[in-house]
């Protein structure tokens, strides 16, 4: 479930763009349409996106609260580290492709939702949910690390608010088999 929540959080940068592309509440000359005319495909897609944005913010608050105190492990030393922050960009650019659909048509709306679900399945199964572009905005860093005595699997991904370097000690929360949220230990 953590993976799905992180995936929904990762959509936070694309969903407002989808709202702008699909929202249709004005007639010509910026006059509001009658309520009956607003129940069209574009506005239903916009409402779906608004619901996902609200969920994403709720999941973000939950993630921040859990990451403050519930660490699974004693601090371990980092023996090798690689910064992989650039993976944010590839995920974001992939998600932008869903905006190519005509979100005001029924076919485009169905394709939009199907592609979001397909991307979600793909990113959760391949454990790429950590390449969340929102993490970049919220000043998180993503690293591929090895730890002393391989306390966590070799070349695991850690998500951290702190900048890390070799020799630092971290405490972790397991998100999946090879992805961890961590905090720099004092």
Beta strands, then each sheet from edge to edge (+ up, - down):
strand 1: 76-83
strand 2: 141-147
strand 3: 156-160
strand 4: 169-174
strand 5: 179-184
sheet 1: 1+ 2- 3+ 5+ 4- 1+
end
